[in-house]
Amino acid sequence: MGPSPSPGSPVPLTLSLQRLFSHVKIENLIAGLSGGVVSTLVLHPLDLVKIRFAVSDGLDVRPKYSGVLHCMKSVWQQEGLRGLYQGVTPNIWGAGASWGLYFFFYNAIKAYSKEGRQTELSATEHLLSAAGAGAVTLCLTNPIWVTKTRLVLQYSADPSKKQYKGMMDALVKIYRHEGIAGLYGGFIPGLFGTSHGALQFMAYEELKRDYNKYRKMQSDAKLNALEYITMAALSKIFAVAMTYPYQVVRARLQDQHNTYDGVVDAVRRTFRNEGLLGFYKGMVPNLIRVTPACCITFVVYENVSRFLLDQHK
């Protein structure tokens, strides 16, 4: 046998990466992508409403809405179904890619962490696995979310007055006029937002495990659709309540109608002009949207992944 690698050598890192990638399963990517696309198609109009409320800072350029239903009705009267679904293309790409990559990396990191162990992962380990998966996913998908925000915040019903014709047009124009920095607008609060996914996944895993212990079943035993929905809804509500303000800050940094000097400036101006409640604008439509979206995503994911993985047994 040759000498063992010294602590500073790159071999352990290479071996660690090889071990990590040995746990990668394409089935998790496909299942997550399926869940993200289905939930986005069903619930995109509520996402549009959430973003419009999140950026409502009193600028004259913005339409005024008295509530969720008034906003949806106004958009419908001006532009019909097309108006309610503007920005849906990057949303489908973003949600599909995000959920797919998230489950893809999360399950790989989780399996890597559990390798060679008999004990279950702790809540903290679930939290760290989800945070790592979220950070990698955001690095790959942030430009898609910027284009979605820009498309959703085009208020004119006249197509000739709209700055962006669609997702690719927005990507090209943002890159041309604002460079890489424009495509990564809102990245810092988005990175903080990975804590949202991490808290959600931690709560989801712990709820599933505790429930199965209560049923005296294995911790990864399959649940029925209603049980998955309940676990997903509770974990999502918990995560939203803990982390919603970052979404407001992120949407404002990505908004083309206003300019901030950075995260601190956006936080300071929002608090000064609108108080603490300013950081929770759009939370009601967000909860109405994300809770069923999360339930749909998780139910589709759990069933598709089990089906695909069973095919390979």
ChimeraX commands (.cxc) that place a marker at each C-alpha (Angstrom):
marker #1 position 0.00,0.00,0.00 radius 0.5
marker #1 position 1.16,3.53,-0.78 radius 0.5
marker #1 position 1.38,6.30,1.80 radius 0.5
marker #1 position -1.89,7.73,3.07 radius 0.5
marker #1 position -2.72,11.20,1.81 radius 0.5
marker #1 position -1.58,14.10,3.96 radius 0.5
marker #1 position -4.30,16.24,5.59 radius 0.5
marker #1 position -3.71,19.07,3.12 radius 0.5
marker #1 position -3.86,16.93,-0.02 radius 0.5
marker #1 position -6.82,17.20,-2.44 radius 0.5
marker #1 position -7.47,13.43,-2.44 radius 0.5
marker #1 position -9.92,13.40,0.52 radius 0.5
marker #1 position -11.97,16.16,-1.17 radius 0.5
marker #1 position -12.03,14.21,-4.44 radius 0.5
marker #1 position -13.05,11.03,-2.63 radius 0.5
marker #1 position -15.72,12.94,-0.69 radius 0.5
marker #1 position -17.16,14.35,-3.92 radius 0.5
marker #1 position -17.12,10.89,-5.52 radius 0.5
marker #1 position -18.96,9.49,-2.49 radius 0.5
marker #1 position -21.46,12.37,-2.59 radius 0.5
marker #1 position -22.18,11.89,-6.31 radius 0.5
marker #1 position -22.58,8.13,-5.80 radius 0.5
marker #1 position -25.79,9.00,-3.91 radius 0.5
marker #1 position -27.22,11.17,-6.71 radius 0.5
marker #1 position -30.45,9.74,-8.15 radius 0.5
marker #1 position -32.00,11.10,-11.34 radius 0.5
marker #1 position -35.39,9.86,-10.06 radius 0.5
marker #1 position -35.33,12.56,-7.36 radius 0.5
marker #1 position -34.65,15.21,-10.00 radius 0.5
marker #1 position -37.57,14.04,-12.21 radius 0.5
marker #1 position -39.96,13.70,-9.25 radius 0.5
marker #1 position -39.12,17.15,-7.86 radius 0.5
marker #1 position -39.38,18.74,-11.30 radius 0.5
marker #1 position -42.80,17.12,-11.84 radius 0.5
marker #1 position -44.10,18.42,-8.52 radius 0.5
marker #1 position -42.81,21.94,-9.14 radius 0.5
marker #1 position -44.30,22.19,-12.64 radius 0.5
marker #1 position -47.74,20.85,-11.65 radius 0.5
marker #1 position -48.09,23.16,-8.63 radius 0.5
marker #1 position -46.90,26.20,-10.63 radius 0.5
marker #1 position -49.38,25.65,-13.46 radius 0.5
marker #1 position -52.24,25.41,-10.98 radius 0.5
marker #1 position -51.31,28.36,-8.75 radius 0.5
marker #1 position -49.33,30.92,-10.79 radius 0.5
marker #1 position -52.01,33.68,-10.59 radius 0.5
marker #1 position -51.64,33.78,-6.79 radius 0.5
marker #1 position -47.88,34.14,-7.20 radius 0.5
marker #1 position -48.45,37.15,-9.46 radius 0.5
marker #1 position -50.72,38.70,-6.79 radius 0.5
marker #1 position -48.15,38.04,-4.04 radius 0.5
marker #1 position -45.35,39.80,-5.94 radius 0.5
marker #1 position -47.52,42.80,-6.82 radius 0.5
marker #1 position -48.43,43.24,-3.15 radius 0.5
marker #1 position -44.84,42.67,-2.00 radius 0.5
marker #1 position -43.58,45.64,-4.05 radius 0.5
marker #1 position -46.55,47.96,-3.36 radius 0.5
marker #1 position -44.58,50.92,-2.01 radius 0.5
marker #1 position -46.84,53.78,-3.13 radius 0.5
marker #1 position -45.20,54.56,-6.51 radius 0.5
marker #1 position -47.68,56.13,-8.95 radius 0.5
marker #1 position -46.70,53.67,-11.68 radius 0.5
marker #1 position -48.29,50.82,-9.73 radius 0.5
marker #1 position -52.00,49.93,-9.84 radius 0.5
marker #1 position -53.75,50.08,-6.45 radius 0.5
marker #1 position -55.45,46.92,-5.16 radius 0.5
marker #1 position -57.70,46.59,-2.12 radius 0.5
marker #1 position -57.18,42.85,-1.70 radius 0.5
marker #1 position -56.33,39.51,-3.33 radius 0.5
marker #1 position -59.64,39.10,-5.18 radius 0.5
marker #1 position -59.66,42.75,-6.33 radius 0.5
marker #1 position -56.14,42.34,-7.75 radius 0.5
marker #1 position -57.05,39.13,-9.63 radius 0.5
marker #1 position -60.30,40.68,-10.91 radius 0.5
marker #1 position -58.49,43.84,-12.10 radius 0.5
marker #1 position -55.83,41.89,-13.99 radius 0.5
marker #1 position -58.50,39.61,-15.47 radius 0.5
marker #1 position -60.59,42.60,-16.67 radius 0.5
marker #1 position -57.55,44.29,-18.23 radius 0.5
marker #1 position -55.75,41.35,-19.81 radius 0.5
marker #1 position -57.81,38.19,-19.25 radius 0.5
marker #1 position -56.22,34.83,-18.51 radius 0.5
marker #1 position -53.02,35.86,-20.30 radius 0.5
marker #1 position -52.58,38.68,-17.76 radius 0.5
marker #1 position -52.96,36.34,-14.78 radius 0.5
marker #1 position -50.37,34.02,-16.34 radius 0.5
marker #1 position -47.75,36.60,-17.37 radius 0.5
marker #1 position -44.40,35.46,-16.07 radius 0.5
marker #1 position -45.56,31.81,-16.01 radius 0.5
marker #1 position -42.80,30.57,-18.35 radius 0.5
marker #1 position -39.86,31.50,-16.09 radius 0.5
marker #1 position -41.99,30.43,-13.11 radius 0.5
marker #1 position -42.39,26.92,-14.58 radius 0.5
marker #1 position -38.71,26.77,-15.49 radius 0.5
marker #1 position -37.73,28.18,-12.10 radius 0.5
marker #1 position -40.07,26.04,-9.99 radius 0.5
marker #1 position -39.37,22.89,-12.00 radius 0.5
marker #1 position -35.61,23.39,-11.91 radius 0.5
marker #1 position -35.60,24.53,-8.27 radius 0.5
marker #1 position -37.70,21.70,-6.88 radius 0.5
marker #1 position -35.95,19.15,-9.11 radius 0.5
marker #1 position -32.44,20.30,-8.18 radius 0.5
marker #1 position -33.42,20.81,-4.54 radius 0.5
marker #1 position -34.66,17.24,-4.07 radius 0.5
marker #1 position -31.76,15.99,-6.21 radius 0.5
marker #1 position -29.06,17.60,-4.04 radius 0.5
marker #1 position -30.93,17.27,-0.75 radius 0.5
marker #1 position -31.34,13.50,-1.02 radius 0.5
marker #1 position -27.72,13.09,-2.15 radius 0.5
marker #1 position -26.38,15.17,0.78 radius 0.5
marker #1 position -28.70,13.37,3.21 radius 0.5
marker #1 position -27.62,9.91,1.97 radius 0.5
marker #1 position -23.95,10.99,2.09 radius 0.5
marker #1 position -24.36,12.18,5.70 radius 0.5
marker #1 position -26.07,8.91,6.68 radius 0.5
marker #1 position -23.50,6.68,4.93 radius 0.5
marker #1 position -22.29,3.88,7.20 radius 0.5
marker #1 position -24.52,4.96,10.12 radius 0.5
marker #1 position -27.32,3.06,11.80 radius 0.5
marker #1 position -28.76,6.11,13.54 radius 0.5
marker #1 position -31.27,8.55,12.03 radius 0.5
marker #1 position -30.16,12.04,10.99 radius 0.5
marker #1 position -30.84,14.71,13.60 radius 0.5
marker #1 position -33.03,17.79,13.00 radius 0.5
marker #1 position -29.84,19.89,12.69 radius 0.5
marker #1 position -28.42,17.52,10.05 radius 0.5
marker #1 position -31.67,17.73,8.06 radius 0.5
marker #1 position -31.47,21.52,8.36 radius 0.5
marker #1 position -27.86,21.65,7.09 radius 0.5
marker #1 position -28.56,19.19,4.24 radius 0.5
marker #1 position -31.49,21.30,3.05 radius 0.5
marker #1 position -29.52,24.57,3.41 radius 0.5
marker #1 position -26.66,23.19,1.29 radius 0.5
marker #1 position -29.07,21.95,-1.38 radius 0.5
marker #1 position -30.85,25.33,-1.38 radius 0.5
marker #1 position -27.65,27.35,-1.80 radius 0.5
marker #1 position -26.49,25.28,-4.80 radius 0.5
marker #1 position -29.97,25.43,-6.36 radius 0.5
marker #1 position -30.21,29.23,-5.97 radius 0.5
marker #1 position -26.81,29.76,-7.64 radius 0.5
marker #1 position -28.17,27.91,-10.69 radius 0.5
marker #1 position -31.68,29.40,-10.81 radius 0.5
marker #1 position -31.52,33.05,-9.60 radius 0.5
marker #1 position -31.54,34.57,-13.15 radius 0.5
marker #1 position -34.81,32.74,-13.87 radius 0.5
marker #1 position -36.44,34.24,-10.75 radius 0.5
marker #1 position -35.31,37.75,-11.74 radius 0.5
marker #1 position -36.99,37.40,-15.15 radius 0.5
marker #1 position -40.17,36.07,-13.50 radius 0.5
marker #1 position -40.35,39.08,-11.17 radius 0.5
marker #1 position -39.76,41.54,-14.04 radius 0.5
marker #1 position -42.44,39.93,-16.23 radius 0.5
marker #1 position -44.99,39.82,-13.40 radius 0.5
marker #1 position -44.40,43.55,-12.72 radius 0.5
marker #1 position -45.30,44.72,-16.24 radius 0.5
marker #1 position -48.52,46.60,-15.54 radius 0.5
marker #1 position -49.56,47.79,-19.00 radius 0.5
marker #1 position -52.24,45.84,-20.86 radius 0.5
marker #1 position -50.78,47.06,-24.18 radius 0.5
marker #1 position -48.12,44.56,-25.39 radius 0.5
marker #1 position -46.31,47.32,-27.34 radius 0.5
marker #1 position -45.69,49.22,-24.08 radius 0.5
marker #1 position -44.21,46.22,-22.28 radius 0.5
marker #1 position -40.47,46.27,-21.72 radius 0.5
marker #1 position -40.06,42.51,-22.07 radius 0.5
marker #1 position -41.73,40.25,-24.64 radius 0.5
marker #1 position -41.05,37.01,-22.77 radius 0.5
marker #1 position -38.56,35.04,-20.71 radius 0.5
marker #1 position -35.67,34.89,-23.19 radius 0.5
marker #1 position -36.15,38.53,-24.20 radius 0.5
marker #1 position -36.02,39.53,-20.52 radius 0.5
marker #1 position -32.90,37.42,-19.87 radius 0.5
marker #1 position -31.07,38.96,-22.84 radius 0.5
marker #1 position -32.13,42.56,-22.05 radius 0.5
marker #1 position -31.28,42.30,-18.35 radius 0.5
marker #1 position -27.86,40.86,-19.18 radius 0.5
marker #1 position -27.24,43.47,-21.91 radius 0.5
marker #1 position -28.24,46.49,-19.78 radius 0.5
marker #1 position -27.34,45.35,-16.26 radius 0.5
marker #1 position -24.83,42.54,-16.72 radius 0.5
marker #1 position -24.42,39.56,-14.40 radius 0.5
marker #1 position -25.31,41.79,-11.43 radius 0.5
marker #1 position -28.79,42.33,-12.91 radius 0.5
marker #1 position -29.37,38.59,-13.32 radius 0.5
marker #1 position -28.35,38.06,-9.70 radius 0.5
marker #1 position -30.52,40.84,-8.23 radius 0.5
marker #1 position -31.93,39.71,-4.89 radius 0.5
marker #1 position -29.33,36.93,-4.61 radius 0.5
marker #1 position -28.24,37.83,-1.05 radius 0.5
marker #1 position -31.76,37.81,0.46 radius 0.5
marker #1 position -32.41,34.74,-1.72 radius 0.5
marker #1 position -29.41,33.06,-0.11 radius 0.5
marker #1 position -30.85,33.94,3.28 radius 0.5
marker #1 position -34.08,32.48,1.95 radius 0.5
marker #1 position -32.46,29.05,1.71 radius 0.5
marker #1 position -33.12,29.01,5.45 radius 0.5
marker #1 position -36.82,28.94,4.50 radius 0.5
marker #1 position -36.40,25.70,2.56 radius 0.5
marker #1 position -34.09,24.32,5.23 radius 0.5
marker #1 position -36.62,25.01,8.01 radius 0.5
marker #1 position -39.41,23.56,5.87 radius 0.5
marker #1 position -37.54,20.34,5.08 radius 0.5
marker #1 position -36.39,19.95,8.68 radius 0.5
marker #1 position -39.98,20.31,9.94 radius 0.5
marker #1 position -41.29,17.97,7.20 radius 0.5
marker #1 position -38.74,15.23,8.00 radius 0.5
marker #1 position -39.27,15.53,11.76 radius 0.5
marker #1 position -43.08,15.46,11.41 radius 0.5
marker #1 position -42.92,12.37,9.17 radius 0.5
marker #1 position -40.52,10.60,11.52 radius 0.5
marker #1 position -42.46,11.42,14.71 radius 0.5
marker #1 position -45.74,10.43,13.07 radius 0.5
marker #1 position -44.32,7.09,11.96 radius 0.5
marker #1 position -42.91,6.52,15.47 radius 0.5
marker #1 position -46.40,7.20,16.82 radius 0.5
marker #1 position -47.77,4.62,14.33 radius 0.5
marker #1 position -44.92,2.25,15.37 radius 0.5
marker #1 position -43.76,2.11,11.73 radius 0.5
marker #1 position -40.32,2.57,10.11 radius 0.5
marker #1 position -39.34,6.25,9.93 radius 0.5
marker #1 position -39.46,6.25,6.10 radius 0.5
marker #1 position -42.71,4.26,5.82 radius 0.5
marker #1 position -45.03,5.43,3.05 radius 0.5
marker #1 position -47.94,7.69,4.05 radius 0.5
marker #1 position -51.23,8.29,2.26 radius 0.5
marker #1 position -51.89,11.47,0.26 radius 0.5
marker #1 position -53.81,13.21,3.09 radius 0.5
marker #1 position -50.97,12.52,5.55 radius 0.5
marker #1 position -48.36,13.91,3.13 radius 0.5
marker #1 position -50.56,16.97,2.57 radius 0.5
marker #1 position -50.87,17.58,6.33 radius 0.5
marker #1 position -47.10,17.25,6.93 radius 0.5
marker #1 position -46.31,19.49,3.94 radius 0.5
marker #1 position -48.85,22.17,4.95 radius 0.5
marker #1 position -47.69,22.35,8.58 radius 0.5
marker #1 position -44.01,22.50,7.61 radius 0.5
marker #1 position -44.68,25.21,4.98 radius 0.5
marker #1 position -46.73,27.42,7.32 radius 0.5
marker #1 position -43.95,27.16,9.93 radius 0.5
marker #1 position -41.26,28.12,7.38 radius 0.5
marker #1 position -43.26,31.04,5.91 radius 0.5
marker #1 position -43.97,32.52,9.33 radius 0.5
marker #1 position -40.25,32.39,10.17 radius 0.5
marker #1 position -38.78,33.79,6.95 radius 0.5
marker #1 position -41.33,35.80,4.89 radius 0.5
marker #1 position -39.65,39.27,5.15 radius 0.5
marker #1 position -36.71,38.18,2.96 radius 0.5
marker #1 position -39.14,37.58,0.06 radius 0.5
marker #1 position -40.38,41.17,0.24 radius 0.5
marker #1 position -36.80,42.51,0.25 radius 0.5
marker #1 position -35.84,40.18,-2.61 radius 0.5
marker #1 position -38.83,41.17,-4.78 radius 0.5
marker #1 position -38.05,44.87,-4.24 radius 0.5
marker #1 position -34.40,44.40,-5.25 radius 0.5
marker #1 position -35.55,42.63,-8.43 radius 0.5
marker #1 position -38.22,45.24,-9.27 radius 0.5
marker #1 position -37.52,47.40,-12.34 radius 0.5
marker #1 position -39.59,50.39,-11.08 radius 0.5
marker #1 position -37.44,51.22,-8.06 radius 0.5
marker #1 position -33.73,51.31,-7.26 radius 0.5
marker #1 position -32.04,50.38,-3.99 radius 0.5
marker #1 position -28.36,50.49,-3.08 radius 0.5
marker #1 position -28.51,46.96,-1.69 radius 0.5
marker #1 position -30.15,44.79,0.94 radius 0.5
marker #1 position -29.52,47.19,3.85 radius 0.5
marker #1 position -30.95,50.14,1.90 radius 0.5
marker #1 position -34.06,48.14,0.92 radius 0.5
marker #1 position -34.60,47.04,4.54 radius 0.5
marker #1 position -34.05,50.56,5.91 radius 0.5
marker #1 position -36.37,52.29,3.41 radius 0.5
marker #1 position -39.10,49.67,3.75 radius 0.5
marker #1 position -39.04,49.97,7.55 radius 0.5
marker #1 position -38.89,53.78,7.48 radius 0.5
marker #1 position -41.78,54.18,5.02 radius 0.5
marker #1 position -44.02,51.24,5.92 radius 0.5
marker #1 position -42.96,49.98,9.34 radius 0.5
marker #1 position -42.70,46.36,10.38 radius 0.5
marker #1 position -45.88,45.43,8.50 radius 0.5
marker #1 position -44.13,46.45,5.25 radius 0.5
marker #1 position -42.04,43.27,5.52 radius 0.5
marker #1 position -45.19,41.12,5.58 radius 0.5
marker #1 position -46.95,42.62,2.54 radius 0.5
marker #1 position -48.35,39.90,0.30 radius 0.5
marker #1 position -48.06,37.27,3.04 radius 0.5
marker #1 position -51.75,36.30,2.92 radius 0.5
marker #1 position -51.79,35.59,-0.86 radius 0.5
marker #1 position -48.40,33.95,-0.38 radius 0.5
marker #1 position -49.77,31.57,2.28 radius 0.5
marker #1 position -52.88,30.91,0.17 radius 0.5
marker #1 position -50.57,30.09,-2.76 radius 0.5
marker #1 position -47.58,28.32,-1.21 radius 0.5
marker #1 position -49.44,26.02,1.17 radius 0.5
marker #1 position -51.43,24.20,-1.54 radius 0.5
marker #1 position -48.43,24.53,-3.91 radius 0.5
marker #1 position -46.22,22.83,-1.35 radius 0.5
marker #1 position -48.83,20.11,-0.73 radius 0.5
marker #1 position -49.20,19.41,-4.48 radius 0.5
marker #1 position -45.40,19.41,-4.95 radius 0.5
marker #1 position -44.71,17.03,-2.07 radius 0.5
marker #1 position -47.53,14.60,-2.92 radius 0.5
marker #1 position -46.46,14.47,-6.58 radius 0.5
marker #1 position -42.79,14.15,-5.55 radius 0.5
marker #1 position -43.32,11.37,-2.98 radius 0.5
marker #1 position -45.46,9.31,-5.36 radius 0.5
marker #1 position -43.39,9.86,-8.53 radius 0.5
marker #1 position -40.08,9.19,-6.74 radius 0.5
marker #1 position -41.40,5.99,-5.11 radius 0.5
marker #1 position -42.80,4.82,-8.46 radius 0.5
marker #1 position -39.52,5.50,-10.31 radius 0.5
marker #1 position -37.32,4.02,-7.58 radius 0.5
marker #1 position -39.54,0.90,-7.40 radius 0.5
marker #1 position -39.03,0.39,-11.17 radius 0.5
marker #1 position -35.28,0.05,-10.59 radius 0.5
marker #1 position -35.52,-2.49,-7.79 radius 0.5
marker link #1:1,2 radius 0.2
marker link #1:2,3 radius 0.2
marker link #1:3,4 radius 0.2
marker link #1:4,5 radius 0.2
marker link #1:5,6 radius 0.2
marker link #1:6,7 radius 0.2
marker link #1:7,8 radius 0.2
marker link #1:8,9 radius 0.2
marker link #1:9,10 radius 0.2
marker link #1:10,11 radius 0.2
marker link #1:11,12 radius 0.2
marker link #1:12,13 radius 0.2
marker link #1:13,14 radius 0.2
marker link #1:14,15 radius 0.2
marker link #1:15,16 radius 0.2
marker link #1:16,17 radius 0.2
marker link #1:17,18 radius 0.2
marker link #1:18,19 radius 0.2
marker link #1:19,20 radius 0.2
marker link #1:20,21 radius 0.2
marker link #1:21,22 radius 0.2
marker link #1:22,23 radius 0.2
marker link #1:23,24 radius 0.2
marker link #1:24,25 radius 0.2
marker link #1:25,26 radius 0.2
marker link #1:26,27 radius 0.2
marker link #1:27,28 radius 0.2
marker link #1:28,29 radius 0.2
marker link #1:29,30 radius 0.2
marker link #1:30,31 radius 0.2
marker link #1:31,32 radius 0.2
marker link #1:32,33 radius 0.2
marker link #1:33,34 radius 0.2
marker link #1:34,35 radius 0.2
marker link #1:35,36 radius 0.2
marker link #1:36,37 radius 0.2
marker link #1:37,38 radius 0.2
marker link #1:38,39 radius 0.2
marker link #1:39,40 radius 0.2
marker link #1:40,41 radius 0.2
marker link #1:41,42 radius 0.2
marker link #1:42,43 radius 0.2
marker link #1:43,44 radius 0.2
marker link #1:44,45 radius 0.2
marker link #1:45,46 radius 0.2
marker link #1:46,47 radius 0.2
marker link #1:47,48 radius 0.2
marker link #1:48,49 radius 0.2
marker link #1:49,50 radius 0.2
marker link #1:50,51 radius 0.2
marker link #1:51,52 radius 0.2
marker link #1:52,53 radius 0.2
marker link #1:53,54 radius 0.2
marker link #1:54,55 radius 0.2
marker link #1:55,56 radius 0.2
marker link #1:56,57 radius 0.2
marker link #1:57,58 radius 0.2
marker link #1:58,59 radius 0.2
marker link #1:59,60 radius 0.2
marker link #1:60,61 radius 0.2
marker link #1:61,62 radius 0.2
marker link #1:62,63 radius 0.2
marker link #1:63,64 radius 0.2
marker link #1:64,65 radius 0.2
marker link #1:65,66 radius 0.2
marker link #1:66,67 radius 0.2
marker link #1:67,68 radius 0.2
marker link #1:68,69 radius 0.2
marker link #1:69,70 radius 0.2
marker link #1:70,71 radius 0.2
marker link #1:71,72 radius 0.2
marker link #1:72,73 radius 0.2
marker link #1:73,74 radius 0.2
marker link #1:74,75 radius 0.2
marker link #1:75,76 radius 0.2
marker link #1:76,77 radius 0.2
marker link #1:77,78 radius 0.2
marker link #1:78,79 radius 0.2
marker link #1:79,80 radius 0.2
marker link #1:80,81 radius 0.2
marker link #1:81,82 radius 0.2
marker link #1:82,83 radius 0.2
marker link #1:83,84 radius 0.2
marker link #1:84,85 radius 0.2
marker link #1:85,86 radius 0.2
marker link #1:86,87 radius 0.2
marker link #1:87,88 radius 0.2
marker link #1:88,89 radius 0.2
marker link #1:89,90 radius 0.2
marker link #1:90,91 radius 0.2
marker link #1:91,92 radius 0.2
marker link #1:92,93 radius 0.2
marker link #1:93,94 radius 0.2
marker link #1:94,95 radius 0.2
marker link #1:95,96 radius 0.2
marker link #1:96,97 radius 0.2
marker link #1:97,98 radius 0.2
marker link #1:98,99 radius 0.2
marker link #1:99,100 radius 0.2
marker link #1:100,101 radius 0.2
marker link #1:101,102 radius 0.2
marker link #1:102,103 radius 0.2
marker link #1:103,104 radius 0.2
marker link #1:104,105 radius 0.2
marker link #1:105,106 radius 0.2
marker link #1:106,107 radius 0.2
marker link #1:107,108 radius 0.2
marker link #1:108,109 radius 0.2
marker link #1:109,110 radius 0.2
marker link #1:110,111 radius 0.2
marker link #1:111,112 radius 0.2
marker link #1:112,113 radius 0.2
marker link #1:113,114 radius 0.2
marker link #1:114,115 radius 0.2
marker link #1:115,116 radius 0.2
marker link #1:116,117 radius 0.2
marker link #1:117,118 radius 0.2
marker link #1:118,119 radius 0.2
marker link #1:119,120 radius 0.2
marker link #1:120,121 radius 0.2
marker link #1:121,122 radius 0.2
marker link #1:122,123 radius 0.2
marker link #1:123,124 radius 0.2
marker link #1:124,125 radius 0.2
marker link #1:125,126 radius 0.2
marker link #1:126,127 radius 0.2
marker link #1:127,128 radius 0.2
marker link #1:128,129 radius 0.2
marker link #1:129,130 radius 0.2
marker link #1:130,131 radius 0.2
marker link #1:131,132 radius 0.2
marker link #1:132,133 radius 0.2
marker link #1:133,134 radius 0.2
marker link #1:134,135 radius 0.2
marker link #1:135,136 radius 0.2
marker link #1:136,137 radius 0.2
marker link #1:137,138 radius 0.2
marker link #1:138,139 radius 0.2
marker link #1:139,140 radius 0.2
marker link #1:140,141 radius 0.2
marker link #1:141,142 radius 0.2
marker link #1:142,143 radius 0.2
marker link #1:143,144 radius 0.2
marker link #1:144,145 radius 0.2
marker link #1:145,146 radius 0.2
marker link #1:146,147 radius 0.2
marker link #1:147,148 radius 0.2
marker link #1:148,149 radius 0.2
marker link #1:149,150 radius 0.2
marker link #1:150,151 radius 0.2
marker link #1:151,152 radius 0.2
marker link #1:152,153 radius 0.2
marker link #1:153,154 radius 0.2
marker link #1:154,155 radius 0.2
marker link #1:155,156 radius 0.2
marker link #1:156,157 radius 0.2
marker link #1:157,158 radius 0.2
marker link #1:158,159 radius 0.2
marker link #1:159,160 radius 0.2
marker link #1:160,161 radius 0.2
marker link #1:161,162 radius 0.2
marker link #1:162,163 radius 0.2
marker link #1:163,164 radius 0.2
marker link #1:164,165 radius 0.2
marker link #1:165,166 radius 0.2
marker link #1:166,167 radius 0.2
marker link #1:167,168 radius 0.2
marker link #1:168,169 radius 0.2
marker link #1:169,170 radius 0.2
marker link #1:170,171 radius 0.2
marker link #1:171,172 radius 0.2
marker link #1:172,173 radius 0.2
marker link #1:173,174 radius 0.2
marker link #1:174,175 radius 0.2
marker link #1:175,176 radius 0.2
marker link #1:176,177 radius 0.2
marker link #1:177,178 radius 0.2
marker link #1:178,179 radius 0.2
marker link #1:179,180 radius 0.2
marker link #1:180,181 radius 0.2
marker link #1:181,182 radius 0.2
marker link #1:182,183 radius 0.2
marker link #1:183,184 radius 0.2
marker link #1:184,185 radius 0.2
marker link #1:185,186 radius 0.2
marker link #1:186,187 radius 0.2
marker link #1:187,188 radius 0.2
marker link #1:188,189 radius 0.2
marker link #1:189,190 radius 0.2
marker link #1:190,191 radius 0.2
marker link #1:191,192 radius 0.2
marker link #1:192,193 radius 0.2
marker link #1:193,194 radius 0.2
marker link #1:194,195 radius 0.2
marker link #1:195,196 radius 0.2
marker link #1:196,197 radius 0.2
marker link #1:197,198 radius 0.2
marker link #1:198,199 radius 0.2
marker link #1:199,200 radius 0.2
marker link #1:200,201 radius 0.2
marker link #1:201,202 radius 0.2
marker link #1:202,203 radius 0.2
marker link #1:203,204 radius 0.2
marker link #1:204,205 radius 0.2
marker link #1:205,206 radius 0.2
marker link #1:206,207 radius 0.2
marker link #1:207,208 radius 0.2
marker link #1:208,209 radius 0.2
marker link #1:209,210 radius 0.2
marker link #1:210,211 radius 0.2
marker link #1:211,212 radius 0.2
marker link #1:212,213 radius 0.2
marker link #1:213,214 radius 0.2
marker link #1:214,215 radius 0.2
marker link #1:215,216 radius 0.2
marker link #1:216,217 radius 0.2
marker link #1:217,218 radius 0.2
marker link #1:218,219 radius 0.2
marker link #1:219,220 radius 0.2
marker link #1:220,221 radius 0.2
marker link #1:221,222 radius 0.2
marker link #1:222,223 radius 0.2
marker link #1:223,224 radius 0.2
marker link #1:224,225 radius 0.2
marker link #1:225,226 radius 0.2
marker link #1:226,227 radius 0.2
marker link #1:227,228 radius 0.2
marker link #1:228,229 radius 0.2
marker link #1:229,230 radius 0.2
marker link #1:230,231 radius 0.2
marker link #1:231,232 radius 0.2
marker link #1:232,233 radius 0.2
marker link #1:233,234 radius 0.2
marker link #1:234,235 radius 0.2
marker link #1:235,236 radius 0.2
marker link #1:236,237 radius 0.2
marker link #1:237,238 radius 0.2
marker link #1:238,239 radius 0.2
marker link #1:239,240 radius 0.2
marker link #1:240,241 radius 0.2
marker link #1:241,242 radius 0.2
marker link #1:242,243 radius 0.2
marker link #1:243,244 radius 0.2
marker link #1:244,245 radius 0.2
marker link #1:245,246 radius 0.2
marker link #1:246,247 radius 0.2
marker link #1:247,248 radius 0.2
marker link #1:248,249 radius 0.2
marker link #1:249,250 radius 0.2
marker link #1:250,251 radius 0.2
marker link #1:251,252 radius 0.2
marker link #1:252,253 radius 0.2
marker link #1:253,254 radius 0.2
marker link #1:254,255 radius 0.2
marker link #1:255,256 radius 0.2
marker link #1:256,257 radius 0.2
marker link #1:257,258 radius 0.2
marker link #1:258,259 radius 0.2
marker link #1:259,260 radius 0.2
marker link #1:260,261 radius 0.2
marker link #1:261,262 radius 0.2
marker link #1:262,263 radius 0.2
marker link #1:263,264 radius 0.2
marker link #1:264,265 radius 0.2
marker link #1:265,266 radius 0.2
marker link #1:266,267 radius 0.2
marker link #1:267,268 radius 0.2
marker link #1:268,269 radius 0.2
marker link #1:269,270 radius 0.2
marker link #1:270,271 radius 0.2
marker link #1:271,272 radius 0.2
marker link #1:272,273 radius 0.2
marker link #1:273,274 radius 0.2
marker link #1:274,275 radius 0.2
marker link #1:275,276 radius 0.2
marker link #1:276,277 radius 0.2
marker link #1:277,278 radius 0.2
marker link #1:278,279 radius 0.2
marker link #1:279,280 radius 0.2
marker link #1:280,281 radius 0.2
marker link #1:281,282 radius 0.2
marker link #1:282,283 radius 0.2
marker link #1:283,284 radius 0.2
marker link #1:284,285 radius 0.2
marker link #1:285,286 radius 0.2
marker link #1:286,287 radius 0.2
marker link #1:287,288 radius 0.2
marker link #1:288,289 radius 0.2
marker link #1:289,290 radius 0.2
marker link #1:290,291 radius 0.2
marker link #1:291,292 radius 0.2
marker link #1:292,293 radius 0.2
marker link #1:293,294 radius 0.2
marker link #1:294,295 radius 0.2
marker link #1:295,296 radius 0.2
marker link #1:296,297 radius 0.2
marker link #1:297,298 radius 0.2
marker link #1:298,299 radius 0.2
marker link #1:299,300 radius 0.2
marker link #1:300,301 radius 0.2
marker link #1:301,302 radius 0.2
marker link #1:302,303 radius 0.2
marker link #1:303,304 radius 0.2
marker link #1:304,305 radius 0.2
marker link #1:305,306 radius 0.2
marker link #1:306,307 radius 0.2
marker link #1:307,308 radius 0.2
marker link #1:308,309 radius 0.2
marker link #1:309,310 radius 0.2
marker link #1:310,311 radius 0.2
marker link #1:311,312 radius 0.2
marker link #1:312,313 radius 0.2
view
